[in-house]
């Protein structure tokens, strides 16, 4: 590796298959170019990075951003469910089942459990 080159990691994961690849590229290479140089797109032919979110050290970035030496580039899969909606559904279900408590958030108060007042 020369002073004009940097070392990066490129990661992508599916539920049943993951890849963490190390790539050495020229300084000034974009995120998109680094992903292409890693060979990841050959391992995952269905992956379309133009439609995927990407990040450096798990902070979203653009394909045109330029990573630094030692950075990890991650390609994110789309979410199956919106986390806020999933939490809202769980809270509504707990409320319907009588498990929700406004004071404790549904948790049992150890000082009051088993005591009759």
DSSP file (Angstrom, degrees, kcal/mol; ACC not computed):
  #  RESIDUE AA STRUCTURE BP1 BP2  ACC     N-H-->O    O-->H-N    N-H-->O    O-->H-N    TCO  KAPPA ALPHA  PHI   PSI    X-CA   Y-CA   Z-CA
    1    1 A X              0   0    0      0, 0.0     2,-0.2     0, 0.0     6,-0.0   0.000 360.0 360.0 360.0 133.6    0.0    0.0    0.0
    2    2 A X    >   -     0   0    0      4,-0.1     3,-1.6     1,-0.1     0, 0.0  -0.463 360.0 -99.6 -99.7 174.9    1.4    3.4   -0.9
    3    3 A X  T 3  S+     0   0    0      1,-0.3    -1,-0.1    -2,-0.2     0, 0.0   0.716 122.8  59.9 -66.9 -19.3    0.7    6.8    0.6
    4    4 A X  T 3  S+     0   0    0     22,-0.1    23,-3.9     2,-0.0     2,-0.3   0.479  98.8  74.6 -85.7  -2.5   -1.8    7.5   -2.2
    5    5 A X  E <   -A   26   0A   0     -3,-1.6     2,-0.3    21,-0.3    21,-0.2  -0.771  60.5-161.7-112.7 155.7   -3.9    4.5   -1.2
    6    6 A X  E     -A   25   0A   0     19,-3.0    19,-2.3    -2,-0.3     2,-0.5  -0.940  16.8-129.2-130.9 156.2   -6.3    3.8    1.7
    7    7 A X  E     +A   24   0A   0     -2,-0.3    63,-3.3    17,-0.2     2,-0.3  -0.911  32.0 173.7-108.2 130.7   -7.7    0.6    3.2
    8    8 A X  E     -A   23   0A   0     15,-3.0    15,-2.6    -2,-0.5     2,-0.4  -0.879  25.4-136.2-130.3 160.9  -11.4    0.3    3.6
    9    9 A X  E     -Ab  22  72A   0     62,-2.1    64,-3.5    -2,-0.3     2,-0.5  -0.961  14.2-162.4-115.0 141.0  -13.9   -2.3    4.7
   10   10 A X  E     -Ab  21  73A   0     11,-2.9    11,-2.9    -2,-0.4     2,-0.4  -0.992  13.2-173.1-122.8 126.5  -17.2   -2.8    2.8
   11   11 A X  E     +Ab  20  74A   0     62,-3.0    64,-2.0    -2,-0.5     2,-0.3  -0.926  14.4 163.3-126.5 147.0  -20.0   -4.7    4.5
   12   12 A X  E     -A   19   0A   0      7,-2.1     7,-2.6    -2,-0.4     2,-0.4  -0.962  13.0-167.6-154.9 142.7  -23.4   -6.0    3.5
   13   13 A X  E     -A   18   0A   0     62,-0.5     2,-0.3    -2,-0.3     5,-0.3  -0.996  11.6-173.9-141.7 137.2  -25.7   -8.6    5.2
   14   14 A X        -     0   0    0      3,-3.6     3,-0.5    -2,-0.4    -2,-0.0  -0.724  50.1 -96.5-109.3 168.0  -28.7  -10.6    4.3
   15   15 A X  S    S+     0   0    0     -2,-0.3     3,-0.1     1,-0.2    -1,-0.0   0.831 123.7  24.1 -56.5 -31.2  -30.5  -12.8    6.9
   16   16 A X  S    S+     0   0    0      1,-0.2     2,-0.3     0, 0.0    -1,-0.2   0.402 125.5  42.7-117.0   2.6  -28.7  -15.8    5.6
   17   17 A X        +     0   0    0     -3,-0.5    -3,-3.6     2,-0.0     2,-0.3  -0.967  58.3 180.0-153.6 131.5  -25.5  -14.4    4.0
   18   18 A X  E     -A   13   0A   0     -2,-0.3     2,-0.3    -5,-0.3    -5,-0.2  -0.905   7.4-163.3-130.4 158.2  -23.0  -11.7    5.0
   19   19 A X  E     +A   12   0A   0     -7,-2.6    -7,-2.1    -2,-0.3     2,-0.4  -0.983  10.3 179.9-144.1 133.2  -19.9  -10.2    3.5
   20   20 A X  E     -A   11   0A   0     -2,-0.3     2,-0.4    -9,-0.2    -9,-0.2  -0.955  21.7-178.5-128.4 109.9  -17.1   -8.1    5.1
   21   21 A X  E     -A   10   0A   0    -11,-2.9   -11,-2.9    -2,-0.4     2,-0.4  -0.893  20.4-143.9-117.3 138.9  -14.6   -7.3    2.4
   22   22 A X  E     -A    9   0A   0     -2,-0.4     2,-0.4   -13,-0.2   -13,-0.2  -0.841  23.1-178.7 -99.1 137.7  -11.4   -5.3    2.7
   23   23 A X  E     -A    8   0A   0    -15,-2.6   -15,-3.0    -2,-0.4     2,-0.5  -0.995  21.4-148.0-138.3 141.9  -10.4   -3.2   -0.3
   24   24 A X  E     +A    7   0A   0     -2,-0.4     2,-0.3   -17,-0.2   -17,-0.2  -0.954  31.5 166.4-109.2 122.8   -7.4   -0.9   -1.0
   25   25 A X  E     -A    6   0A   0    -19,-2.3   -19,-3.0    -2,-0.5     2,-0.1  -0.829  41.0 -83.9-131.7 167.5   -8.2    2.0   -3.2
   26   26 A X  E >   -A    5   0A   0     -2,-0.3     3,-1.7   -21,-0.2   -21,-0.3  -0.462  54.9 -96.9 -70.1 143.2   -6.7    5.3   -4.3
   27   27 A X  T 3  S+     0   0    0    -23,-3.9    -1,-0.1     1,-0.2     3,-0.1  -0.384 113.6  37.6 -57.2 135.8   -7.2    8.2   -1.9
   28   28 A X  T 3  S+     0   0    0     39,-0.4    -1,-0.2     1,-0.3     2,-0.1   0.391  80.7 144.7  96.8  -1.9  -10.1   10.3   -3.1
   29   29 A X    <   -     0   0    0     -3,-1.7    38,-0.6    38,-0.1    -1,-0.3  -0.451  47.2-124.7 -67.2 140.3  -12.2    7.3   -4.2
   30   30 A X  B  >  -E   66   0B   0     36,-0.2     4,-2.3    -2,-0.1    36,-0.2  -0.344  21.6-106.7 -81.3 167.9  -15.9    7.7   -3.6
   31   31 A X  H  > S+     0   0    0     34,-2.1     4,-2.3    32,-0.4     5,-0.2   0.916 121.8  51.2 -58.4 -45.0  -18.1    5.4   -1.6
   32   32 A X  H  > S+     0   0    0     31,-2.3     4,-2.3     1,-0.2    -1,-0.2   0.917 110.3  48.1 -61.0 -44.4  -19.7    4.1   -4.8
   33   33 A X  H  > S+     0   0    0     30,-0.3     4,-2.5     1,-0.2    -1,-0.2   0.878 110.6  51.8 -64.8 -37.7  -16.3    3.4   -6.4
   34   34 A X  H  X S+     0   0    0     -4,-2.3     4,-1.5     2,-0.2    -1,-0.2   0.900 109.1  49.9 -65.9 -40.5  -15.1    1.6   -3.3
   35   35 A X  H  X>S+     0   0    0     -4,-2.3     5,-0.8     1,-0.2     4,-0.6   0.926 112.9  47.0 -62.6 -44.5  -18.2   -0.6   -3.3
   36   36 A X  H ><5S+     0   0    0     -4,-2.3     3,-0.9     1,-0.2    -2,-0.2   0.904 111.4  50.9 -64.2 -41.0  -17.6   -1.5   -6.9
   37   37 A X  H 3<5S+     0   0    0     -4,-2.5    -1,-0.2     1,-0.2    -2,-0.2   0.762 100.2  65.8 -68.2 -24.7  -13.9   -2.1   -6.3
   38   38 A X  H 3<5S-     0   0    0     -4,-1.5    -1,-0.2    -3,-0.2    -2,-0.2   0.734 102.4-128.1 -70.8 -21.8  -14.7   -4.5   -3.4
   39   39 A X  T XX5S+     0   0    0     -3,-0.9     4,-1.3    -4,-0.6     3,-0.9   0.498  70.7 128.7  84.9   3.9  -16.4   -7.0   -5.7
   40   40 A X  H 3>< +     0   0    0     -5,-0.8     4,-2.0     1,-0.3     7,-0.1   0.853  65.0  59.5 -61.3 -36.3  -19.4   -7.0   -3.4
   41   41 A X  H 34 S+     0   0    0     -6,-0.5    -1,-0.3     1,-0.2     6,-0.2   0.763 103.2  52.5 -68.2 -23.6  -21.8   -6.4   -6.4
   42   42 A X  H <4 S+     0   0    0     -3,-0.9     3,-0.5     1,-0.2    -1,-0.2   0.838 109.8  48.6 -76.7 -34.1  -20.6   -9.6   -8.0
   43   43 A X  H  < S+     0   0    0     -4,-1.3     2,-0.4     1,-0.3    -2,-0.2   0.824 122.9  33.5 -72.2 -31.6  -21.3  -11.6   -4.8
   44   44 A X    ><  +     0   0    0     -4,-2.0     3,-2.0     1,-0.1    -1,-0.3  -0.710  69.6 173.4-124.6  77.9  -24.8  -10.0   -4.5
   45   45 A X  T 3  S+     0   0    0     -3,-0.5    -1,-0.1    -2,-0.4    -2,-0.1   0.724  77.5  59.0 -63.2 -21.5  -26.0   -9.5   -8.1
   46   46 A X  T 3  S+     0   0    0      2,-0.0     2,-0.4     0, 0.0    -1,-0.3   0.575  81.4 108.3 -81.8  -8.0  -29.5   -8.5   -7.0
   47   47 A X    <   -     0   0    0     -3,-2.0     2,-0.6    -6,-0.2     3,-0.1  -0.561  48.8-170.4 -75.7 125.1  -28.0   -5.6   -5.0
   48   48 A X    >>  -     0   0    0     -2,-0.4     3,-1.7     1,-0.1     4,-0.6  -0.900   4.8-171.8-116.2  99.6  -28.7   -2.2   -6.5
   49   49 A X  T 34 S+     0   0    0     -2,-0.6     3,-0.3     1,-0.3    -1,-0.1   0.727  82.3  67.1 -68.7 -18.7  -26.7    0.4   -4.6
   50   50 A X  T 34 S+     0   0    0      1,-0.2    -1,-0.3    -3,-0.1    13,-0.1   0.748 109.6  38.1 -70.5 -19.8  -28.4    3.3   -6.4
   51   51 A X  T <4 S+     0   0    0     -3,-1.7     2,-0.3     2,-0.1    -1,-0.2   0.443 106.8  83.6-104.8  -3.6  -31.6    2.2   -4.5
   52   52 A X  S  < S-     0   0    0     -4,-0.6     2,-0.3    -3,-0.3    25,-0.1  -0.698  76.7-121.3-102.9 151.9  -29.9    1.4   -1.2
   53   53 A X  E     -C   76   0A   0     23,-0.6    23,-2.9    -2,-0.3     2,-0.3  -0.675  31.7-165.6 -84.1 146.9  -28.9    3.6    1.6
   54   54 A X  E     -CD  75  61A   0      7,-0.6     7,-2.4    -2,-0.3     2,-0.3  -0.887   6.2-172.9-129.2 161.4  -25.2    3.5    2.5
   55   55 A X  E     -CD  74  60A   0     19,-2.2    19,-2.8    -2,-0.3     2,-0.5  -0.990  24.9-131.9-151.5 158.8  -23.2    4.7    5.5
   56   56 A X  E >  S-CD  73  59A   0      3,-2.3     3,-1.0    -2,-0.3    17,-0.2  -0.976  99.9 -10.4-112.0 121.8  -19.7    5.2    6.8
   57   57 A X  T 3  S-     0   0    0     15,-2.8    -1,-0.2    -2,-0.5    16,-0.1   0.894 131.8 -57.1  51.2  43.1  -19.4    3.8   10.3
   58   58 A X  T 3  S+     0   0    0     14,-0.3     2,-0.5     1,-0.2    -1,-0.2   0.713 112.8 116.8  64.5  25.4  -23.2    3.3   10.4
   59   59 A X  E <  S-D   56   0A   0     -3,-1.0    -3,-2.3    15,-0.0    -1,-0.2  -0.995  73.8-110.5-117.5 124.7  -23.9    7.0    9.7
   60   60 A X  E     +D   55   0A   0     -2,-0.5    -5,-0.3    -5,-0.3     2,-0.3  -0.153  46.9 165.5 -57.9 146.2  -25.8    7.5    6.5
   61   61 A X  E     -D   54   0A   0     -7,-2.4    -7,-0.6     4,-0.0     2,-0.2  -0.850  35.2 -92.1-146.7-179.6  -23.8    9.1    3.7
   62   62 A X    >   -     0   0    0     -2,-0.3     3,-1.4    -9,-0.1   -31,-0.3  -0.666  29.9-118.5 -99.4 157.1  -24.0    9.7   -0.1
   63   63 A X  T 3  S+     0   0    0      1,-0.3   -31,-2.3    -2,-0.2   -32,-0.4   0.727 115.8  57.6 -64.0 -20.7  -22.5    7.5   -2.7
   64   64 A X  T 3  S+     0   0    0    -33,-0.2    -1,-0.3   -34,-0.2     2,-0.0   0.519  81.9 110.7 -89.3  -6.1  -20.4   10.5   -3.8
   65   65 A X    <   -     0   0    0     -3,-1.4   -34,-2.1   -35,-0.1     2,-0.6  -0.310  67.7-128.3 -67.1 154.4  -18.8   11.0   -0.3
   66   66 A X  B     -E   30   0B   0    -36,-0.2   -36,-0.2   -35,-0.1    -1,-0.1  -0.920  21.2-145.8-109.9 115.2  -15.1   10.3    0.0
   67   67 A X        -     0   0    0    -38,-0.6   -39,-0.4    -2,-0.6     2,-0.2  -0.316  11.8-126.5 -76.3 162.0  -14.2    7.9    2.9
   68   68 A X    >   -     0   0    0      1,-0.1     3,-2.1   -41,-0.1    -1,-0.1  -0.606  42.7 -70.8-101.9 165.8  -11.0    8.1    4.9
   69   69 A X  T 3  S+     0   0    0      1,-0.3   -61,-0.2    -2,-0.2    -1,-0.1  -0.317 121.5  19.0 -55.5 131.0   -8.4    5.4    5.6
   70   70 A X  T 3  S+     0   0    0    -63,-3.3    -1,-0.3     1,-0.3   -62,-0.2   0.395  90.1 142.8  88.8  -2.7   -9.8    2.7    7.9
   71   71 A X    <   -     0   0    0     -3,-2.1   -62,-2.1   -64,-0.3     2,-0.5  -0.313  44.7-137.8 -70.6 154.9  -13.4    3.6    7.3
   72   72 A X  E     -b    9   0A   0    -64,-0.2   -15,-2.8   -62,-0.0     2,-0.5  -0.972  12.9-156.7-113.8 122.9  -16.1    0.9    7.1
   73   73 A X  E     -bC  10  56A   0    -64,-3.5   -62,-3.0    -2,-0.5     2,-0.4  -0.871  11.1-166.8-100.3 127.1  -18.7    1.4    4.4
   74   74 A X  E     -bC  11  55A   0    -19,-2.8   -19,-2.2    -2,-0.5     2,-0.5  -0.920  13.4-149.9-116.7 141.2  -22.1   -0.4    5.1
   75   75 A X  E     - C   0  54A   0    -64,-2.0   -62,-0.5    -2,-0.4     2,-0.3  -0.951  22.6-144.1-107.7 124.5  -24.9   -1.0    2.6
   76   76 A X  E     - C   0  53A   0    -23,-2.9   -23,-0.6    -2,-0.5     2,-0.2  -0.679   1.6-137.0 -95.8 140.9  -28.2   -1.1    4.3
   77   77 A X        -     0   0    0     -2,-0.3     3,-0.1   -64,-0.1     2,-0.1  -0.590  38.5 -94.3 -83.1 153.9  -31.2   -3.3    3.4
   78   78 A X        -     0   0    0     -2,-0.2     2,-0.1     1,-0.1    -1,-0.1  -0.398  46.8-101.5 -66.3 148.5  -34.6   -1.6    3.4
   79   79 A X        -     0   0    0      1,-0.1     3,-0.1    -2,-0.1    -1,-0.1  -0.459  19.0-150.5 -70.0 140.8  -36.6   -2.0    6.6
   80   80 A X  S    S+     0   0    0      1,-0.3     2,-0.3    -2,-0.1    -1,-0.1   0.870  83.5  13.2 -76.7 -39.3  -39.3   -4.7    6.6
   81   81 A X  S    S-     0   0    0     -3,-0.0     2,-0.5     4,-0.0    -1,-0.3  -0.981  84.7-106.6-137.8 148.7  -41.4   -2.7    9.1
   82   82 A X     >  -     0   0    0     -2,-0.3     4,-2.4     1,-0.2     5,-0.2  -0.638  27.7-141.7 -73.0 122.3  -41.3    0.8   10.5
   83   83 A X  H  > S+     0   0    0     -2,-0.5     4,-2.2     1,-0.2     5,-0.2   0.847 100.0  52.5 -57.2 -35.8  -39.9    0.6   14.0
   84   84 A X  H  > S+     0   0    0      2,-0.2     4,-2.4     1,-0.2    -1,-0.2   0.918 110.4  47.1 -67.0 -42.3  -42.3    3.3   15.3
   85   85 A X  H  > S+     0   0    0      2,-0.2     4,-2.5     1,-0.2    -2,-0.2   0.904 111.3  51.6 -64.7 -40.7  -45.3    1.5   13.8
   86   86 A X  H  X S+     0   0    0     -4,-2.4     4,-2.1     2,-0.2    -2,-0.2   0.913 111.7  46.6 -62.9 -42.8  -44.2   -1.8   15.3
   87   87 A X  H  X S+     0   0    0     -4,-2.2     4,-2.6    -5,-0.2    -1,-0.2   0.907 111.1  52.2 -65.4 -41.4  -43.8   -0.2   18.8
   88   88 A X  H  X S+     0   0    0     -4,-2.4     4,-2.4     1,-0.2    -2,-0.2   0.911 109.4  49.5 -61.5 -42.5  -47.2    1.5   18.5
   89   89 A X  H  X S+     0   0    0     -4,-2.5     4,-2.3     2,-0.2    -1,-0.2   0.902 111.1  49.4 -63.7 -40.8  -48.9   -1.8   17.6
   90   90 A X  H  X S+     0   0    0     -4,-2.1     4,-2.4     2,-0.2    -2,-0.2   0.912 111.8  48.9 -63.9 -41.1  -47.2   -3.5   20.6
   91   91 A X  H  X S+     0   0    0     -4,-2.6     4,-2.2     2,-0.2    -2,-0.2   0.909 111.6  48.8 -65.2 -41.7  -48.3   -0.7   22.9
   92   92 A X  H  X S+     0   0    0     -4,-2.4     4,-2.6     2,-0.2    -1,-0.2   0.896 111.3  50.1 -64.7 -39.5  -51.9   -0.9   21.6
   93   93 A X  H  X S+     0   0    0     -4,-2.3     4,-2.1     2,-0.2     6,-0.2   0.916 110.5  49.5 -64.3 -43.3  -51.9   -4.7   22.0
   94   94 A X  H  <>S+     0   0    0     -4,-2.4     5,-2.8     2,-0.2     6,-1.1   0.892 111.7  49.5 -62.9 -39.3  -50.7   -4.4   25.6
   95   95 A X  H ><5S+     0   0    0     -4,-2.2     3,-1.2     4,-0.2    -2,-0.2   0.929 110.9  48.9 -65.3 -45.4  -53.3   -1.8   26.3
   96   96 A X  H 3<5S+     0   0    0     -4,-2.6    -1,-0.2     1,-0.3    -2,-0.2   0.845 112.5  48.8 -62.2 -34.1  -56.1   -4.0   24.8
   97   97 A X  T 3<5S-     0   0    0     -4,-2.1    -1,-0.3    -5,-0.2    -2,-0.2   0.446 116.1-115.3 -86.3  -0.5  -54.8   -6.9   26.9
   98   98 A X  T < 5S+     0   0    0     -3,-1.2    -3,-0.2    -4,-0.3    -2,-0.1   0.658  86.2 114.8  77.3  15.8  -54.8   -4.8   30.1
   99   99 A X      < +     0   0    0     -5,-2.8     2,-0.3    -6,-0.2    -4,-0.2   0.617  49.3  94.9 -91.2 -13.4  -51.0   -5.1   30.5
  100  100 A X        -     0   0    0     -6,-1.1     2,-0.4    -9,-0.1     6,-0.0  -0.589  50.2-176.2 -84.3 139.9  -50.3   -1.4   29.9
  101  101 A X     >  -     0   0    0     -2,-0.3     4,-2.2     1,-0.1     5,-0.5  -0.991  22.1-147.4-136.2 123.8  -50.0    0.9   32.9
  102  102 A X  T  4 S+     0   0    0     -2,-0.4    -1,-0.1     1,-0.2    -2,-0.0   0.827  97.9  45.2 -62.4 -32.2  -49.5    4.6   32.5
  103  103 A X  T  4 S+     0   0    0      1,-0.1    -1,-0.2     4,-0.0    -2,-0.0   0.926 127.6  23.3 -79.8 -46.1  -47.3    4.9   35.7
  104  104 A X  T >4 S-     0   0    0      3,-0.1     3,-1.1     5,-0.0    -2,-0.2   0.477 100.3-119.0-102.0  -2.7  -45.0    2.0   35.2
  105  105 A X  T 3< S-     0   0    0     -4,-2.2    -3,-0.2     1,-0.2     3,-0.1   0.748  78.4 -51.0  70.6  22.2  -45.2    1.6   31.4
  106  106 A X  T 3  S+     0   0    0     -5,-0.5    -1,-0.2     1,-0.4     2,-0.2   0.304 107.5 129.0  97.8  -8.8  -46.6   -1.9   31.9
  107  107 A X    <   -     0   0    0     -3,-1.1    -1,-0.4    -6,-0.2     2,-0.4  -0.509  64.3-111.4 -80.3 150.4  -43.9   -3.1   34.3
  108  108 A X        -     0   0    0     -2,-0.2     2,-0.7    -3,-0.1    -1,-0.1  -0.653  24.2-129.6 -80.8 133.3  -44.9   -4.7   37.6
  109  109 A X    >>  -     0   0    0     -2,-0.4     4,-1.8     1,-0.2     3,-1.3  -0.759  12.9-154.1 -82.9 113.1  -44.0   -2.6   40.6
  110  110 A X  T 34 S+     0   0    0     -2,-0.7    -1,-0.2     1,-0.3    -2,-0.0   0.757  92.1  57.0 -63.0 -23.8  -42.1   -5.0   43.0
  111  111 A X  T 34 S+     0   0    0      1,-0.2    -1,-0.3    -3,-0.0    -2,-0.0   0.748 116.5  33.7 -77.0 -23.4  -43.2   -3.0   46.0
  112  112 A X  T X4 S+     0   0    0     -3,-1.3     3,-1.8     2,-0.1    -2,-0.2   0.606  87.9 111.7-108.5 -14.2  -46.9   -3.3   45.2
  113  113 A X  T 3< S+     0   0    0     -4,-1.8     3,-0.1     1,-0.3    -5,-0.0  -0.394  89.5  10.2 -67.8 134.5  -47.1   -6.8   43.7
  114  114 A X  T 3  S+     0   0    0      1,-0.2     2,-0.4    -2,-0.1    -1,-0.3   0.439 102.4 115.5  81.7  -0.7  -48.9   -9.3   45.8
  115  115 A X    <   -     0   0    0     -3,-1.8     2,-0.5     2,-0.0    -1,-0.2  -0.853  51.7-153.1-104.6 136.0  -50.2   -6.6   48.2
  116  116 A X              0   0    0     -2,-0.4    -3,-0.0     1,-0.1     0, 0.0  -0.905 360.0 360.0-104.4 134.3  -53.8   -5.8   48.7
  117  117 A X              0   0    0     -2,-0.5    -1,-0.1     0, 0.0    -2,-0.0   0.403 360.0 360.0-112.3 360.0  -54.6   -2.3   49.8
